Amino acid sequence: MNTQRVIRALCALVLLGGLVFPGGRVFAGGAGPTFTVTLVNEGSDAHPGDGVCATASGPCTLRAALQEANANVDMNTILFALPGSGIRSMSINSPLPNITSPVLLDGTYY
């Protein structure tokens, strides 16, 4: 097999087997979990990495969803189902965690 064929085969594997993200990072694997933010207030995840977005009092906050997403290497989705109607705002009192795993933040209200 010549070099061009090897390169083409490797490119095809990357395109078929994973997602390419800005910065040149390649994430293989399928879709990860979906976390739904239901609370506009602050709160850390009660047990980061267990796959369940929940604060100690139960609801899922944006901070808790990011903590869970960061613990998963697959593509994560964060949805929002905040209470009330019209424009909603969130109370964030300290910097949110850096996003270290692939995540889709879907701001559409569900």
ABEGO torsion letter per residue (X at the ends): XBAAAAAAAAAAAAAAABBBBBGGBBBBEBBBBBBBBABABBEBBABBGAGBBBBAAGBBBAAAAAAAAAABABBBBBBBBBBEBEBBBBBBABBBBBBABBBBBBABBX
